[in-house]
Amino acid sequence: MSLPSGSIGIAGAGAWGTALANAAAAAGNDAILWMRTAEQAQALAATRTNERFLPGVRLHDRIRPTADLGDLATCRAVLLVTPAQTTREMTAALASVLPAATPLVLCAKGIERGTNAFLCDVAEEVRPGAPVAVLSGPSFADDVARGLPTAVTLACRDSARAEELALALSGPTLRVYHRHDIRGVEIGGAAKNVLAIACGAVAGKGLGESAKAALIARGFAELLRFARAYGGEAETLMGLSGLGDLVLTCSSAHSRNFAFGMRLGQGLSVDDAAGGKLVEGAATASALVALARAKGIDMPIAEAVEQILSGAWTLDHAVDALMNRPIKSEY
């Protein structure tokens, strides 16, 4: 199945949306970057730099900023790059302007709070029958925007469409692999954010590199158990959107989730650690744990994060609880 000709649309002009717009343009596409207000779009069109989110990074010449969602109607594919908890609202808004055949590529990483629904399920509920894909993998917006070598995974249940989308978005410095396992890819992206908070807390508390390595390894075991229970494939989780993204996010203060965890480890409250910024892992933790409990999946690290965020546990209590679990076979 070949994608029709036309621009690539990007709905959302934060750091990741701007970076993906630059990558799509560098891959040879005209790109339309949607922003919420006309003032923002006019300013970006004039200055060609998104100083709020990606200071110093120039917008590619093939990108056209807009505040009119209708401008995305003729795009051959649209990347939805707004926060995970806005997926339902934004998909509904896009459904009013996009043809039913236009693929929507979800680029946020999370699980919907309240419903505990996976984001692709939300999109398919709002746009029945319309194609949905998920883009995920180890990628910092600044790296992608500046043209540093990066590899990610794009998944769609239609393997041919996944390949077409991957080819359309791959450019000189962004390599997009494709896969059919949409569930595995989106679970990897959502769950690793929660685990990154735990790794950040270990770093902030000064518990050492050995503890962080153990947490990544045992966190990956939790991720695998969860993904298998919900229809994801182990091979997917061993790749970029699982292990690759987990290692990146759990190892760098450039990750907002890791940095948030670090501040928790240093003794800040949840609100102070967030600093008024969106932390996707914090928004996802309760939904992830609820889904795990519903199927009897053992996820002690994710549960510890959820308990800390809810105020039920201190970090010291969480460490004691994890270290004093019954001794058992590793797998």
C-alpha positions as a Python dict, from the first residue, in 0.01 Angstrom:
ca = {
    (1, 'M'): (0, 0, 0),
    (2, 'S'): (153, 332, -105),
    (3, 'L'): (94, 653, 80),
    (4, 'P'): (-63, 926, -133),
    (5, 'S'): (149, 1226, -220),
    (6, 'G'): (132, 1533, -1),
    (7, 'S'): (282, 1691, 307),
    (8, 'I'): (348, 1531, 642),
    (9, 'G'): (140, 1693, 914),
    (10, 'I'): (262, 1738, 1270),
    (11, 'A'): (1, 1824, 1533),
    (12, 'G'): (185, 1971, 1828),
    (13, 'A'): (481, 2210, 1828),
    (14, 'G'): (656, 2130, 2154),
    (15, 'A'): (1014, 2007, 2152),
    (16, 'W'): (932, 1661, 2012),
    (17, 'G'): (683, 1790, 1755),
    (18, 'T'): (926, 2052, 1629),
    (19, 'A'): (1206, 1794, 1615),
    (20, 'L'): (992, 1550, 1417),
    (21, 'A'): (888, 1829, 1180),
    (22, 'N'): (1256, 1901, 1115),
    (23, 'A'): (1324, 1529, 1063),
    (24, 'A'): (1029, 1488, 826),
    (25, 'A'): (1145, 1788, 623),
    (26, 'A'): (1505, 1661, 617),
    (27, 'A'): (1367, 1334, 477),
    (28, 'G'): (1241, 1525, 174),
    (29, 'N'): (886, 1605, 278),
    (30, 'D'): (700, 1931, 295),
    (31, 'A'): (578, 1955, 654),
    (32, 'I'): (289, 2141, 814),
    (33, 'L'): (342, 2209, 1185),
    (34, 'W'): (23, 2283, 1377),
    (35, 'M'): (33, 2506, 1686),
    (36, 'R'): (-251, 2607, 1917),
    (37, 'T'): (-255, 2982, 1851),
    (38, 'A'): (-215, 3205, 1548),
    (39, 'E'): (28, 3423, 1742),
    (40, 'Q'): (258, 3125, 1802),
    (41, 'A'): (242, 3018, 1440),
    (42, 'Q'): (313, 3367, 1312),
    (43, 'A'): (607, 3408, 1547),
    (44, 'L'): (757, 3074, 1445),
    (45, 'A'): (708, 3152, 1077),
    (46, 'A'): (889, 3483, 1125),
    (47, 'T'): (1177, 3374, 1349),
    (48, 'R'): (1214, 3010, 1228),
    (49, 'T'): (1322, 2911, 1580),
    (50, 'N'): (1111, 2758, 1858),
    (51, 'E'): (1297, 2931, 2140),
    (52, 'R'): (1061, 2809, 2412),
    (53, 'F'): (1118, 2439, 2346),
    (54, 'L'): (1425, 2406, 2122),
    (55, 'P'): (1637, 2718, 2161),
    (56, 'G'): (1902, 2762, 1897),
    (57, 'V'): (1757, 2502, 1659),
    (58, 'R'): (1652, 2649, 1325),
    (59, 'L'): (1328, 2532, 1165),
    (60, 'H'): (1378, 2358, 831),
    (61, 'D'): (1281, 2567, 529),
    (62, 'R'): (1022, 2307, 417),
    (63, 'I'): (815, 2347, 737),
    (64, 'R'): (507, 2569, 735),
    (65, 'P'): (370, 2663, 1080),
    (66, 'T'): (-7, 2700, 1113),
    (67, 'A'): (-277, 2735, 1376),
    (68, 'D'): (-551, 2604, 1145),
    (69, 'L'): (-609, 2232, 1206),
    (70, 'G'): (-786, 2219, 869),
    (71, 'D'): (-451, 2275, 698),
    (72, 'L'): (-366, 1914, 788),
    (73, 'A'): (-659, 1779, 586),
    (74, 'T'): (-456, 1724, 269),
    (75, 'C'): (-156, 1565, 444),
    (76, 'R'): (-70, 1207, 351),
    (77, 'A'): (-4, 1126, 719),
    (78, 'V'): (-33, 1318, 1045),
    (79, 'L'): (194, 1277, 1346),
    (80, 'L'): (11, 1347, 1673),
    (81, 'V'): (274, 1491, 1906),
    (82, 'T'): (75, 1633, 2197),
    (83, 'P'): (86, 1494, 2554),
    (84, 'A'): (-52, 1144, 2603),
    (85, 'Q'): (-343, 1262, 2814),
    (86, 'T'): (-468, 1485, 2529),
    (87, 'T'): (-484, 1199, 2277),
    (88, 'R'): (-862, 1158, 2295),
    (89, 'E'): (-929, 1531, 2263),
    (90, 'M'): (-683, 1582, 1980),
    (91, 'T'): (-787, 1272, 1787),
    (92, 'A'): (-1148, 1392, 1802),
    (93, 'A'): (-1044, 1733, 1673),
    (94, 'L'): (-843, 1577, 1391),
    (95, 'A'): (-1127, 1340, 1305),
    (96, 'S'): (-1334, 1642, 1210),
    (97, 'V'): (-1086, 1749, 940),
    (98, 'L'): (-892, 1440, 827),
    (99, 'P'): (-1015, 1195, 565),
    (100, 'A'): (-1081, 851, 712),
    (101, 'A'): (-791, 702, 515),
    (102, 'T'): (-527, 937, 657),
    (103, 'P'): (-290, 753, 894),
    (104, 'L'): (-252, 902, 1241),
    (105, 'V'): (89, 834, 1396),
    (106, 'L'): (85, 854, 1777),
    (107, 'C'): (412, 995, 1911),
    (108, 'A'): (329, 1043, 2281),
    (109, 'K'): (413, 771, 2533),
    (110, 'G'): (157, 687, 2797),
    (111, 'I'): (-170, 525, 2900),
    (112, 'E'): (-494, 720, 2933),
    (113, 'R'): (-578, 797, 3294),
    (114, 'G'): (-928, 719, 3412),
    (115, 'T'): (-998, 463, 3141),
    (116, 'N'): (-658, 287, 3160),
    (117, 'A'): (-679, 259, 2781),
    (118, 'F'): (-380, 224, 2553),
    (119, 'L'): (-346, 525, 2326),
    (120, 'C'): (-393, 334, 2000),
    (121, 'D'): (-720, 198, 2139),
    (122, 'V'): (-829, 553, 2221),
    (123, 'A'): (-748, 667, 1866),
    (124, 'E'): (-929, 369, 1712),
    (125, 'E'): (-1233, 433, 1928),
    (126, 'V'): (-1249, 799, 1823),
    (127, 'R'): (-1172, 732, 1452),
    (128, 'P'): (-1322, 387, 1385),
    (129, 'G'): (-1162, 216, 1088),
    (130, 'A'): (-896, 483, 1036),
    (131, 'P'): (-532, 367, 1027),
    (132, 'V'): (-326, 418, 1344),
    (133, 'A'): (47, 382, 1395),
    (134, 'V'): (284, 436, 1689),
    (135, 'L'): (630, 593, 1676),
    (136, 'S'): (864, 525, 1967),
    (137, 'G'): (1226, 460, 2054),
    (138, 'P'): (1538, 604, 2219),
    (139, 'S'): (1529, 965, 2106),
    (140, 'F'): (1579, 1303, 2266),
    (141, 'A'): (1412, 1588, 2082),
    (142, 'D'): (1725, 1801, 2082),
    (143, 'D'): (1930, 1524, 1920),
    (144, 'V'): (1673, 1467, 1646),
    (145, 'A'): (1620, 1838, 1582),
    (146, 'R'): (1994, 1899, 1548),
    (147, 'G'): (2035, 1611, 1305),
    (148, 'L'): (2228, 1375, 1532),
    (149, 'P'): (2204, 1006, 1433),
    (150, 'T'): (1893, 847, 1587),
    (151, 'A'): (1696, 527, 1530),
    (152, 'V'): (1333, 464, 1628),
    (153, 'T'): (1055, 216, 1555),
    (154, 'L'): (720, 275, 1386),
    (155, 'A'): (448, 12, 1426),
    (156, 'C'): (118, -36, 1248),
    (157, 'R'): (-103, -345, 1233),
    (158, 'D'): (-85, -315, 854),
    (159, 'S'): (278, -413, 786),
    (160, 'A'): (279, -258, 438),
    (161, 'R'): (158, 75, 574),
    (162, 'A'): (417, 59, 854),
    (163, 'E'): (689, 18, 593),
    (164, 'E'): (558, 305, 383),
    (165, 'L'): (544, 539, 683),
    (166, 'A'): (892, 436, 795),
    (167, 'L'): (1031, 507, 448),
    (168, 'A'): (857, 844, 435),
    (169, 'L'): (1001, 958, 767),
    (170, 'S'): (1352, 814, 738),
    (171, 'G'): (1616, 1066, 641),
    (172, 'P'): (1990, 1123, 654),
    (173, 'T'): (2005, 1119, 1036),
    (174, 'L'): (1677, 955, 1144),
    (175, 'R'): (1646, 583, 1075),
    (176, 'V'): (1292, 448, 1120),
    (177, 'Y'): (1249, 73, 1157),
    (178, 'H'): (902, -73, 1109),
    (179, 'R'): (703, -340, 1283),
    (180, 'H'): (348, -477, 1299),
    (181, 'D'): (341, -512, 1681),
    (182, 'I'): (172, -185, 1770),
    (183, 'R'): (89, -304, 2123),
    (184, 'G'): (447, -397, 2206),
    (185, 'V'): (583, -66, 2077),
    (186, 'E'): (338, 148, 2269),
    (187, 'I'): (379, -52, 2592),
    (188, 'G'): (756, -11, 2573),
    (189, 'G'): (720, 365, 2542),
    (190, 'A'): (465, 401, 2820),
    (191, 'A'): (614, 166, 3080),
    (192, 'K'): (975, 283, 3049),
    (193, 'N'): (874, 633, 3164),
    (194, 'V'): (753, 493, 3496),
    (195, 'L'): (1070, 288, 3539),
    (196, 'A'): (1285, 592, 3455),
    (197, 'I'): (1139, 772, 3756),
    (198, 'A'): (1262, 488, 3977),
    (199, 'C'): (1611, 503, 3823),
    (200, 'G'): (1622, 879, 3870),
    (201, 'A'): (1525, 839, 4235),
    (202, 'V'): (1810, 591, 4284),
    (203, 'A'): (2053, 842, 4134),
    (204, 'G'): (1915, 1132, 4335),
    (205, 'K'): (1933, 932, 4657),
    (206, 'G'): (2293, 838, 4584),
    (207, 'L'): (2233, 464, 4595),
    (208, 'G'): (2504, 388, 4341),
    (209, 'E'): (2551, 266, 3986),
    (210, 'S'): (2508, -100, 4087),
    (211, 'A'): (2159, -28, 4219),
    (212, 'K'): (2069, 162, 3903),
    (213, 'A'): (2188, -122, 3679),
    (214, 'A'): (1990, -375, 3882),
    (215, 'L'): (1683, -155, 3861),
    (216, 'I'): (1708, -127, 3482),
    (217, 'A'): (1746, -504, 3445),
    (218, 'R'): (1463, -590, 3682),
    (219, 'G'): (1250, -311, 3537),
    (220, 'F'): (1298, -461, 3193),
    (221, 'A'): (1177, -796, 3329),
    (222, 'E'): (861, -620, 3451),
    (223, 'L'): (816, -455, 3113),
    (224, 'L'): (844, -790, 2935),
    (225, 'R'): (590, -957, 3166),
    (226, 'F'): (344, -675, 3117),
    (227, 'A'): (384, -663, 2740),
    (228, 'R'): (337, -1038, 2697),
    (229, 'A'): (22, -1031, 2910),
    (230, 'Y'): (-129, -758, 2692),
    (231, 'G'): (-38, -904, 2353),
    (232, 'G'): (304, -750, 2288),
    (233, 'E'): (585, -958, 2141),
    (234, 'A'): (910, -1020, 2328),
    (235, 'E'): (1113, -946, 2013),
    (236, 'T'): (962, -597, 2001),
    (237, 'L'): (1058, -525, 2360),
    (238, 'M'): (1415, -638, 2292),
    (239, 'G'): (1442, -366, 2029),
    (240, 'L'): (1455, 11, 2008),
    (241, 'S'): (1110, 83, 2149),
    (242, 'G'): (1166, -139, 2452),
    (243, 'L'): (1518, -203, 2575),
    (244, 'G'): (1669, 80, 2371),
    (245, 'D'): (1431, 343, 2504),
    (246, 'L'): (1453, 205, 2858),
    (247, 'V'): (1833, 230, 2865),
    (248, 'L'): (1832, 587, 2732),
    (249, 'T'): (1557, 716, 2957),
    (250, 'C'): (1693, 546, 3269),
    (251, 'S'): (2047, 674, 3220),
    (252, 'S'): (2028, 1045, 3145),
    (253, 'A'): (1912, 1358, 3322),
    (254, 'H'): (1805, 1482, 2977),
    (255, 'S'): (1504, 1257, 3031),
    (256, 'R'): (1228, 1452, 3204),
    (257, 'N'): (1115, 1137, 3386),
    (258, 'F'): (1466, 1055, 3510),
    (259, 'A'): (1523, 1416, 3618),
    (260, 'F'): (1190, 1417, 3803),
    (261, 'G'): (1293, 1098, 3984),
    (262, 'M'): (1629, 1249, 4072),
    (263, 'R'): (1459, 1540, 4242),
    (264, 'L'): (1236, 1300, 4434),
    (265, 'G'): (1549, 1115, 4544),
    (266, 'Q'): (1697, 1443, 4663),
    (267, 'G'): (1399, 1493, 4893),
    (268, 'L'): (1169, 1722, 4695),
    (269, 'S'): (794, 1673, 4705),
    (270, 'V'): (613, 1538, 4400),
    (271, 'D'): (486, 1885, 4306),
    (272, 'D'): (822, 2053, 4358),
    (273, 'A'): (1002, 1777, 4167),
    (274, 'A'): (770, 1828, 3870),
    (275, 'G'): (830, 2203, 3875),
    (276, 'G'): (509, 2272, 3689),
    (277, 'K'): (617, 2058, 3391),
    (278, 'L'): (442, 1756, 3246),
    (279, 'V'): (598, 1426, 3352),
    (280, 'E'): (443, 1151, 3139),
    (281, 'G'): (564, 871, 3368),
    (282, 'A'): (391, 1026, 3666),
    (283, 'A'): (68, 1053, 3469),
    (284, 'T'): (97, 692, 3354),
    (285, 'A'): (206, 516, 3675),
    (286, 'S'): (-138, 458, 3829),
    (287, 'A'): (-285, 329, 3502),
    (288, 'L'): (11, 96, 3442),
    (289, 'V'): (-15, -52, 3791),
    (290, 'A'): (-393, -90, 3765),
    (291, 'L'): (-358, -280, 3436),
    (292, 'A'): (-87, -500, 3587),
    (293, 'R'): (-300, -584, 3890),
    (294, 'A'): (-597, -664, 3667),
    (295, 'K'): (-398, -951, 3514),
    (296, 'G'): (-197, -1048, 3821),
    (297, 'I'): (131, -926, 3672),
    (298, 'D'): (413, -882, 3923),
    (299, 'M'): (555, -529, 3880),
    (300, 'P'): (712, -435, 4214),
    (301, 'I'): (921, -145, 4079),
    (302, 'A'): (627, 17, 3901),
    (303, 'E'): (414, -35, 4212),
    (304, 'A'): (681, 129, 4429),
    (305, 'V'): (681, 433, 4198),
    (306, 'E'): (303, 453, 4213),
    (307, 'Q'): (308, 433, 4594),
    (308, 'I'): (567, 710, 4619),
    (309, 'L'): (374, 935, 4381),
    (310, 'S'): (50, 880, 4574),
    (311, 'G'): (222, 969, 4901),
    (312, 'A'): (162, 626, 5051),
    (313, 'W'): (534, 539, 5069),
    (314, 'T'): (855, 727, 5129),
    (315, 'L'): (1153, 648, 4909),
    (316, 'D'): (1324, 475, 5201),
    (317, 'H'): (1019, 254, 5251),
    (318, 'A'): (1017, 168, 4880),
    (319, 'V'): (1384, 66, 4887),
    (320, 'D'): (1326, -154, 5193),
    (321, 'A'): (1020, -313, 5032),
    (322, 'L'): (1210, -398, 4714),
    (323, 'M'): (1522, -527, 4890),
    (324, 'N'): (1324, -746, 5128),
    (325, 'R'): (1110, -926, 4874),
    (326, 'P'): (1131, -1307, 4891),
    (327, 'I'): (1439, -1454, 4722),
    (328, 'K'): (1346, -1639, 4402),
    (329, 'S'): (1474, -1751, 4065),
    (330, 'E'): (1562, -1457, 3843),
    (331, 'Y'): (1324, -1572, 3565),
}
